[in-house]
């Protein structure tokens, strides 16, 4: 009877205490739950010590010994259960993208996670409740009665166009099927809790589905489709996705989908970053690098740093080596350095960017030393080749010193990196190319000036039209055999097409024009020579 009583009391105590601890954890974050569990551990140790003392003092009393044994067993079981609960609470912040320390989780949100953990449900939409359509082997799911055919055909085209190139970049091939779940007016895209905004897209590895909001964003499509190919190739090579650091998978996907987009960078703001060891798991993704800084941008920048230093094939070589060893071992074997050393080198380089930029500004604008400023900007480009503004400055400095081949090379880089949705940026870039081409090819300058007008927004259109009119008149003068008159017309006085030229650039342009048209011996030659002397005098006065 005494044993039965102890069993009942021990069971009730164990259930009540464990349930109480579980409820407490619903209101605690990771740090607080660790403190609570350590407190429980102290309580358990005290209980075990007390039970041992009872046993020592019990003598021949079997009842006391039995009670003490049950107390020890209950304490150990309670400690094990609380350890499990603490581990589950900790795991919540380690495996869920949308449940992190950056988010104030409510008890209801935690209960939802625990329910998913027990039932195996992940909160995904039930595809059986949606309409579906297959096109060229790709299955699309969408809200009943909607069938966004135009968007589906756009996705098929994007997949078929980019599939071969992405396989080459990843160094593998796969025929793994992919499906798209499309969210529109009648089907809401899930909310990412950490930023309280809809996902721009996400990939679910277990059922190989890409989830996208409408209308289609091409960058998001390529990003998520890269995930599909990456994880499918990994699986076919016998790898587990859990063995691949999240930052590497996201860095590769972001790099390949944003190759032709500028890397966000503002030299006036300090650079913040998180050690990659903190970005290895989904839950750490937004814990350690909050808005406006992005773990996607950091991971992409590091991948670009790798590619720039080790060559385009560095990613596929690391990925291929991972078939035989861990990521860390593969990275070291392929790059020749351990990740921590390469990471330190990367962070050190980026920390210097703002200081280098300020030095280059000083050399160019205050000290009048474009050659020295150019060297610094080229150093910046070695660290971050996809900075739009850096390519712009390099192109302009090359034009300043008279190297027009490199001017064109870096201006085309700038044009490639300009956000096409930013009408101001695109129109301005076309205008810069127009100015560059005054030194080499006037007929091409006219084409770019026209593109500047076509891409201009409301505020830029008048200025772009003026540039187009001036360069068109110049081209006309060249065509009718009066090139020097035409160039004199855009260099003398204030003109839109040469408005950003320094006295040195204007003098250089006159030298180029006089050498290109030696047969023109009209009075315009003398006028240009006198104009050059005027610009050189201005340059001397500035120095």
C-alpha positions as CSV (number, residue, x, y, z in Angstrom):
1,X,0.0,0.0,0.0
2,X,2.8,2.4,0.9
3,X,4.5,1.7,-2.5
4,X,1.2,2.4,-4.4
5,X,0.9,5.7,-2.5
6,X,4.4,6.7,-3.4
7,X,3.8,5.8,-7.1
8,X,0.7,8.0,-7.2
9,X,2.3,10.9,-5.4
10,X,5.4,10.7,-7.5
11,X,3.4,10.6,-10.7
12,X,1.2,13.5,-9.8
13,X,4.2,15.6,-8.6
14,X,6.1,14.7,-11.8
15,X,3.1,15.7,-14.1
16,X,2.3,18.9,-12.2
17,X,5.9,20.1,-12.0
18,X,6.7,19.2,-15.6
19,X,3.5,20.9,-16.8
20,X,4.2,24.0,-14.7
21,X,7.7,24.2,-16.2
22,X,6.3,23.8,-19.7
23,X,3.8,26.6,-19.2
24,X,6.6,28.8,-17.8
25,X,8.8,28.2,-20.9
26,X,6.0,29.5,-23.1
27,X,6.7,33.0,-21.7
28,X,10.5,32.8,-21.7
29,X,13.1,33.3,-24.4
30,X,16.2,31.2,-24.8
31,X,18.3,33.0,-22.2
32,X,15.5,33.1,-19.7
33,X,14.6,29.5,-20.2
34,X,18.3,28.5,-19.6
35,X,18.2,30.3,-16.3
36,X,15.0,28.6,-15.4
37,X,16.4,25.2,-16.3
38,X,19.5,25.8,-14.3
39,X,17.3,26.7,-11.4
40,X,15.4,23.4,-11.8
41,X,18.8,21.6,-11.9
42,X,19.7,23.1,-8.6
43,X,16.3,22.1,-7.2
44,X,16.7,18.5,-8.5
45,X,20.2,18.2,-7.0
46,X,18.9,19.5,-3.6
47,X,16.1,16.9,-3.8
48,X,18.5,14.1,-4.5
49,X,20.9,15.2,-1.7
50,X,18.0,15.4,0.7
51,X,16.8,11.8,-0.3
52,X,20.3,10.5,0.2
53,X,20.4,12.0,3.7
54,X,17.0,10.4,4.4
55,X,18.4,7.0,3.4
56,X,21.4,7.4,5.6
57,X,19.3,8.4,8.6
58,X,16.5,5.9,7.9
59,X,18.2,3.0,9.5
60,X,15.9,-0.1,9.1
61,X,12.9,2.0,8.2
62,X,11.8,0.6,4.8
63,X,9.1,3.2,4.4
64,X,11.6,6.1,4.6
65,X,14.0,4.3,2.3
66,X,11.2,3.7,-0.3
67,X,10.1,7.3,-0.1
68,X,13.7,8.5,-0.6
69,X,14.2,6.2,-3.6
70,X,11.0,7.4,-5.2
71,X,12.1,11.0,-4.6
72,X,15.4,10.3,-6.3
73,X,13.7,8.6,-9.3
74,X,11.1,11.4,-9.6
75,X,13.8,14.1,-9.4
76,X,15.9,12.4,-12.1
77,X,12.8,12.0,-14.4
78,X,11.7,15.6,-13.8
79,X,15.2,16.8,-14.7
80,X,15.2,14.7,-17.9
81,X,11.7,16.0,-18.9
82,X,12.7,19.7,-18.2
83,X,15.9,19.2,-20.2
84,X,13.8,17.9,-23.1
85,X,11.4,20.9,-22.8
86,X,14.3,23.4,-22.6
87,X,16.0,21.7,-25.6
88,X,12.7,22.0,-27.6
89,X,12.4,25.7,-26.7
90,X,16.0,26.2,-27.7
91,X,15.4,24.2,-30.9
92,X,12.5,26.4,-31.8
93,X,14.9,29.3,-32.3
94,X,17.4,27.2,-34.2
95,X,15.3,25.5,-36.9
96,X,12.5,28.0,-37.8
97,X,13.2,30.9,-40.1
98,X,10.1,32.8,-38.9
99,X,10.6,32.1,-35.2
100,X,13.7,33.7,-34.0
101,X,15.1,35.7,-31.1
102,X,14.4,38.8,-33.2
103,X,10.7,38.2,-32.8
104,X,8.6,38.5,-29.7
105,X,7.0,35.1,-29.7
106,X,3.7,34.7,-28.0
107,X,2.7,31.6,-26.1
108,X,0.2,30.8,-28.9
109,X,3.0,30.9,-31.5
110,X,5.1,28.5,-29.4
111,X,2.2,26.2,-29.0
112,X,1.7,26.2,-32.7
113,X,5.3,25.2,-33.2
114,X,5.0,22.4,-30.6
115,X,1.8,21.1,-32.2
116,X,3.7,21.0,-35.6
117,X,6.6,19.2,-33.9
118,X,4.2,16.5,-32.5
119,X,1.9,16.1,-35.5
120,X,4.5,16.5,-38.2
121,X,2.5,19.3,-39.9
122,X,4.5,22.3,-41.0
123,X,1.7,24.8,-41.5
124,X,1.9,24.5,-45.3
125,X,-1.1,25.0,-47.4
126,X,-2.8,21.7,-48.4
127,X,-2.1,21.4,-52.1
128,X,-5.1,19.1,-52.5
129,X,-7.4,22.1,-51.9
130,X,-5.9,24.0,-54.8
131,X,-6.5,23.8,-58.6
132,X,-3.5,22.5,-60.6
133,X,-2.2,22.5,-64.2
134,X,0.9,20.9,-65.7
135,X,2.9,22.6,-68.4
136,X,6.1,21.1,-69.9
137,X,6.5,18.8,-66.9
138,X,6.1,21.5,-64.3
139,X,3.0,21.4,-62.0
140,X,1.4,24.7,-60.9
141,X,-0.9,25.1,-58.0
142,X,-3.2,28.1,-57.6
143,X,-6.4,29.3,-56.0
144,X,-9.5,27.5,-57.3
145,X,-11.0,29.2,-60.3
146,X,-8.0,31.5,-60.9
147,X,-5.5,29.8,-63.3
148,X,-2.9,32.5,-64.0
149,X,-1.9,31.2,-67.4
150,X,0.3,34.1,-68.4
151,X,2.4,33.9,-65.2
152,X,2.7,30.1,-65.6
153,X,4.0,30.4,-69.1
154,X,6.4,33.1,-67.9
155,X,7.7,30.7,-65.2
156,X,8.1,27.9,-67.7
157,X,10.2,30.2,-69.9
158,X,12.4,31.3,-67.0
159,X,13.0,27.8,-65.8
160,X,13.8,26.4,-69.3
161,X,16.0,29.4,-70.1
162,X,18.0,29.4,-66.9
163,X,18.2,25.7,-66.1
164,X,21.3,24.9,-68.2
165,X,23.3,27.8,-67.0
166,X,22.4,27.2,-63.3
167,X,23.5,23.6,-63.7
168,X,26.8,24.7,-65.2
169,X,27.3,27.1,-62.3
170,X,26.6,24.4,-59.7
171,X,28.6,21.7,-61.5
172,X,25.8,19.1,-61.6
173,X,22.8,17.9,-63.4
174,X,19.4,16.9,-62.2
175,X,16.0,16.0,-63.6
176,X,14.2,16.4,-60.3
177,X,10.7,17.6,-60.9
178,X,9.6,21.0,-59.5
179,X,6.2,22.5,-58.7
180,X,5.1,26.1,-58.2
181,X,2.5,27.3,-55.7
182,X,1.2,30.7,-56.9
183,X,-0.4,33.1,-54.4
184,X,-2.6,35.8,-55.8
185,X,-5.8,37.8,-54.9
186,X,-7.6,34.7,-53.7
187,X,-4.7,33.0,-51.9
188,X,-2.6,35.0,-49.5
189,X,1.2,34.6,-49.3
190,X,2.4,33.6,-45.8
191,X,3.8,36.3,-43.6
192,X,7.4,36.2,-42.5
193,X,7.0,37.0,-38.8
194,X,10.5,38.5,-38.3
195,X,9.8,41.4,-40.7
196,X,6.0,41.3,-40.7
197,X,5.9,41.2,-44.5
198,X,5.0,38.6,-47.1
199,X,7.7,36.2,-48.3
200,X,9.1,37.2,-51.7
201,X,9.3,33.4,-52.2
202,X,10.4,30.2,-50.5
203,X,11.4,26.7,-51.4
204,X,10.2,23.5,-49.6
205,X,12.7,20.8,-50.0
206,X,10.5,17.9,-48.8
207,X,8.0,18.2,-51.6
208,X,10.1,20.2,-54.1
209,X,7.7,23.2,-54.3
210,X,8.5,26.8,-54.9
211,X,6.1,29.2,-53.4
212,X,5.7,32.6,-55.1
213,X,3.5,35.7,-54.8
214,X,2.0,37.2,-58.0
215,X,3.0,39.1,-60.0
216,X,6.2,37.2,-60.8
217,X,9.6,38.7,-59.7
218,X,12.3,37.1,-61.9
219,X,15.0,37.4,-59.3
220,X,12.9,35.6,-56.7
221,X,12.1,32.9,-59.2
222,X,15.8,32.3,-60.1
223,X,16.8,32.4,-56.4
224,X,14.3,29.7,-55.4
225,X,14.9,27.6,-58.5
226,X,18.6,27.7,-57.6
227,X,17.7,26.3,-54.2
228,X,15.7,23.5,-56.0
229,X,18.6,22.5,-58.2
230,X,21.2,22.9,-55.4
231,X,19.4,20.7,-52.9
232,X,18.3,18.2,-55.6
233,X,21.9,17.7,-56.8
234,X,23.0,17.5,-53.2
235,X,20.5,14.7,-52.5
236,X,21.5,12.8,-55.6
237,X,25.1,13.0,-54.4
238,X,24.1,11.6,-51.0
239,X,24.3,14.8,-49.1
240,X,21.8,15.9,-46.4
241,X,20.6,19.5,-46.5
242,X,21.3,19.8,-42.7
243,X,25.0,19.3,-43.5
244,X,25.0,22.4,-45.7
245,X,25.4,25.8,-43.8
246,X,22.4,28.0,-44.5
247,X,24.6,31.0,-45.3
248,X,26.3,29.0,-48.1
249,X,23.1,27.8,-49.7
250,X,21.6,31.3,-49.5
251,X,24.8,33.0,-50.6
252,X,25.0,30.8,-53.7
253,X,21.3,31.3,-54.5
254,X,21.5,35.1,-54.0
255,X,24.7,35.4,-55.9
256,X,23.5,33.4,-59.0
257,X,20.1,35.2,-59.0
258,X,21.6,38.7,-58.5
259,X,24.7,38.5,-60.6
260,X,23.7,41.5,-62.7
261,X,22.5,43.6,-59.8
262,X,24.5,46.0,-57.8
263,X,25.7,45.1,-54.3
264,X,24.0,47.4,-51.8
265,X,26.6,49.7,-50.2
266,X,26.7,53.2,-48.7
267,X,30.1,54.5,-47.9
268,X,28.6,56.9,-45.3
269,X,27.3,54.1,-43.1
270,X,29.5,51.7,-41.1
271,X,29.4,48.0,-42.2
272,X,27.9,45.5,-39.8
273,X,28.2,41.8,-40.2
274,X,27.7,38.5,-38.3
275,X,30.2,35.6,-38.0
276,X,29.2,32.9,-40.4
277,X,29.1,30.3,-37.6
278,X,26.0,32.2,-36.4
279,X,24.3,31.9,-39.8
280,X,24.7,28.2,-40.2
281,X,21.1,27.3,-39.2
282,X,17.8,28.8,-40.2
283,X,17.0,30.2,-36.8
284,X,20.2,32.2,-36.6
285,X,19.5,33.8,-40.0
286,X,17.9,37.0,-38.6
287,X,19.0,36.7,-35.0
288,X,22.4,38.3,-35.5
289,X,22.0,40.7,-38.4
290,X,18.9,42.9,-38.2
291,X,17.4,45.3,-40.7
292,X,18.8,47.3,-42.6
293,X,21.7,44.9,-42.7
294,X,20.9,41.6,-44.4
295,X,22.4,38.1,-44.0
296,X,21.5,37.5,-47.7
297,X,23.6,40.5,-48.8
298,X,26.5,39.4,-46.5
299,X,26.4,35.8,-47.8
300,X,26.2,37.0,-51.4
301,X,29.1,39.4,-50.9
302,X,31.3,36.6,-49.5
303,X,30.5,34.4,-52.4
304,X,31.4,37.2,-54.8
305,X,34.6,37.7,-52.8
306,X,35.4,34.0,-53.3
307,X,34.6,34.0,-57.0
308,X,36.6,37.2,-57.5
309,X,39.7,35.7,-55.7
310,X,39.5,32.1,-56.8
311,X,37.7,32.0,-60.1
312,X,34.2,31.3,-61.4
313,X,34.5,27.6,-60.8
314,X,35.2,27.9,-57.0
315,X,31.5,27.2,-56.1
316,X,31.1,24.0,-58.1
317,X,34.5,22.8,-56.8
318,X,33.5,23.2,-53.2
319,X,30.0,21.7,-53.9
320,X,31.6,18.7,-55.6
321,X,34.1,18.1,-52.8
322,X,31.2,18.1,-50.3
323,X,30.1,14.8,-51.7
324,X,33.1,13.2,-49.9
325,X,33.6,15.4,-46.8
326,X,32.1,18.1,-44.6
327,X,31.6,21.6,-45.8
328,X,34.5,22.9,-43.7
329,X,36.9,20.3,-45.0
330,X,35.8,20.8,-48.6
331,X,36.2,24.6,-48.2
332,X,39.8,24.2,-46.9
333,X,40.8,21.7,-49.5
334,X,39.5,23.8,-52.4
335,X,40.5,27.3,-51.2
336,X,43.7,26.4,-49.3
337,X,42.4,28.2,-46.2
338,X,40.2,27.3,-43.4
339,X,36.8,29.2,-43.5
340,X,37.6,31.3,-40.4
341,X,40.8,32.7,-42.0
342,X,39.0,33.5,-45.3
343,X,36.2,35.0,-43.4
344,X,38.5,37.3,-41.4
345,X,40.2,38.4,-44.6
346,X,36.7,39.2,-46.2
347,X,35.5,41.2,-43.2
348,X,38.8,43.1,-43.0
349,X,38.5,44.0,-46.7
350,X,34.9,45.2,-46.3
351,X,35.7,47.2,-43.1
352,X,38.3,49.2,-45.1
353,X,35.8,50.1,-47.9
354,X,34.4,53.3,-46.2
355,X,37.9,54.6,-45.3
356,X,39.2,53.8,-48.8
357,X,36.2,55.6,-50.4
358,X,36.8,58.7,-48.3
359,X,40.5,58.7,-49.2
360,X,39.7,58.4,-52.9
361,X,37.1,61.3,-52.6
362,X,39.8,63.5,-51.0
363,X,42.3,62.7,-53.7
364,X,39.9,63.3,-56.6
365,X,37.9,66.3,-55.4
366,X,40.3,68.3,-53.1
367,X,43.8,67.3,-54.2
368,X,43.1,66.9,-57.9
369,X,44.9,63.6,-58.2
370,X,42.6,61.3,-60.4
371,X,45.3,58.7,-61.0
372,X,45.8,58.1,-57.3
373,X,42.0,58.1,-56.7
374,X,41.6,55.6,-59.5
375,X,44.1,53.2,-57.9
376,X,42.0,53.2,-54.7
377,X,38.7,52.6,-56.5
378,X,40.2,49.7,-58.4
379,X,41.3,48.3,-55.0
380,X,37.7,48.7,-53.8
381,X,36.5,46.9,-56.9
382,X,38.7,43.9,-56.1
383,X,36.9,43.5,-52.9
384,X,33.4,44.2,-54.2
385,X,33.3,44.1,-58.0
386,X,29.5,44.6,-58.2
387,X,29.2,48.0,-56.6
388,X,27.4,50.2,-59.1
389,X,28.8,53.5,-57.7
390,X,32.4,52.2,-57.7
391,X,32.2,51.2,-61.3
392,X,30.7,54.6,-62.1
393,X,33.6,56.4,-60.4
394,X,36.2,54.2,-62.1
395,X,34.7,54.8,-65.5
396,X,34.7,58.6,-64.9
397,X,38.2,58.6,-63.6
398,X,39.5,56.6,-66.6
399,X,37.8,59.2,-68.8
400,X,39.4,62.0,-66.8
401,X,42.9,60.6,-67.5
402,X,42.2,59.7,-71.2
403,X,41.9,55.9,-71.1
404,X,38.7,55.5,-73.1
405,X,38.8,51.7,-73.6
406,X,38.7,51.2,-69.8
407,X,36.1,54.0,-69.5
408,X,33.8,52.0,-71.8
409,X,34.6,48.7,-69.9
410,X,33.6,50.0,-66.5
411,X,30.7,52.1,-67.8
412,X,29.2,49.0,-69.3
413,X,29.7,47.3,-65.9
414,X,27.8,50.3,-64.3
415,X,25.0,50.0,-66.9
416,X,24.7,46.3,-66.2
417,X,24.4,46.9,-62.5
418,X,21.8,49.7,-62.7
419,X,18.4,48.8,-61.4
420,X,16.2,48.8,-64.5
421,X,13.2,49.7,-62.4
422,X,15.0,52.9,-61.3
423,X,14.2,55.2,-64.2
424,X,16.5,57.9,-62.9
425,X,19.5,55.6,-62.6
426,X,19.0,54.0,-66.0
427,X,18.5,57.3,-67.8
428,X,21.5,58.9,-66.1
429,X,23.7,55.9,-67.0
430,X,22.8,56.2,-70.6
431,X,23.7,59.8,-70.5
432,X,27.1,59.0,-69.0
433,X,27.7,56.5,-71.8
434,X,26.7,59.2,-74.3
435,X,29.3,61.6,-72.9
436,X,32.0,58.8,-73.0
437,X,31.2,58.1,-76.7
438,X,31.9,61.8,-77.6
439,X,35.6,60.7,-77.4
440,X,35.3,57.6,-79.6
441,X,32.0,57.3,-81.6
442,X,29.5,60.1,-82.1
443,X,27.0,57.9,-84.0
444,X,26.8,55.5,-81.0
445,X,26.5,58.4,-78.7
446,X,23.3,59.4,-80.5
447,X,21.9,55.9,-79.9
448,X,22.6,56.0,-76.2
449,X,21.2,59.6,-75.9
450,X,18.0,58.3,-77.4
451,X,17.8,55.5,-74.9
452,X,18.3,58.0,-72.2
453,X,15.3,59.9,-73.4
454,X,13.2,56.7,-73.7
455,X,14.1,55.6,-70.1
456,X,13.8,59.0,-68.4
457,X,11.3,59.7,-65.8
458,X,9.2,62.9,-65.7
459,X,11.9,64.9,-63.9
460,X,14.8,63.8,-66.1
461,X,13.1,63.9,-69.5
462,X,13.6,67.6,-70.3
463,X,17.4,67.3,-69.6
464,X,17.7,64.0,-71.5
465,X,16.0,65.5,-74.5
466,X,18.4,68.4,-74.4
467,X,21.4,65.9,-74.4
468,X,19.8,64.1,-77.3
469,X,19.3,67.3,-79.3
470,X,22.9,68.5,-78.7
471,X,24.6,65.2,-79.6
472,X,22.2,64.8,-82.7
473,X,23.3,68.2,-83.9
474,X,27.0,67.2,-83.3
475,X,26.5,64.1,-85.3
476,X,24.8,66.1,-88.1
477,X,27.8,68.5,-88.3
478,X,30.2,65.5,-88.5
479,X,28.1,64.0,-91.3
480,X,28.1,67.2,-93.4
481,X,31.9,67.5,-93.0
482,X,32.1,70.1,-90.3
483,X,33.2,68.0,-87.3
484,X,35.2,70.7,-85.6
485,X,32.4,73.2,-85.8
486,X,30.1,70.6,-84.2
487,X,32.5,69.9,-81.3
488,X,33.1,73.6,-80.8
489,X,29.4,74.0,-80.4
490,X,29.1,71.5,-77.5
491,X,32.4,72.6,-75.8
492,X,32.0,76.4,-75.8
493,X,29.7,77.7,-73.2
494,X,27.2,75.7,-71.1
495,X,25.8,72.5,-72.6
496,X,24.0,69.5,-71.2
497,X,26.0,66.9,-73.0
498,X,29.4,68.2,-71.7
499,X,28.0,69.8,-68.5
500,X,29.7,67.2,-66.3
501,X,33.1,67.5,-67.9
502,X,36.1,68.9,-66.0
503,X,38.5,71.4,-67.8
504,X,40.9,68.5,-68.2
505,X,38.3,66.3,-69.9
506,X,37.3,69.2,-72.2
507,X,41.0,69.8,-73.1
508,X,41.4,66.0,-73.7
509,X,38.4,65.9,-76.0
510,X,39.8,68.7,-78.1
511,X,43.1,66.8,-78.5
512,X,41.1,63.7,-79.6
513,X,39.0,65.6,-82.1
514,X,41.9,67.6,-83.6
515,X,43.8,64.3,-84.1
516,X,40.8,62.5,-85.6
517,X,40.0,65.2,-88.2
518,X,43.4,66.6,-89.4
519,X,41.8,67.4,-92.8
520,X,39.6,70.1,-91.3
521,X,41.7,73.3,-91.5
522,X,38.9,75.7,-91.0
523,X,38.8,78.5,-88.5
524,X,37.1,76.1,-86.1
525,X,40.5,74.4,-85.6
526,X,42.0,77.6,-84.4
527,X,38.9,78.3,-82.2
528,X,39.2,74.9,-80.6
529,X,42.9,75.4,-79.9
530,X,42.2,78.7,-78.2
531,X,39.4,77.0,-76.3
532,X,41.8,74.3,-75.1
533,X,44.2,76.9,-73.9
534,X,41.4,78.4,-71.9
535,X,40.5,75.1,-70.3
536,X,44.2,74.4,-69.5
537,X,44.4,77.9,-67.8
538,X,41.3,77.0,-65.7
539,X,43.0,73.7,-64.8
540,X,46.2,75.5,-63.7
541,X,44.2,77.9,-61.6
542,X,42.5,75.0,-59.8
543,X,45.8,73.4,-58.9
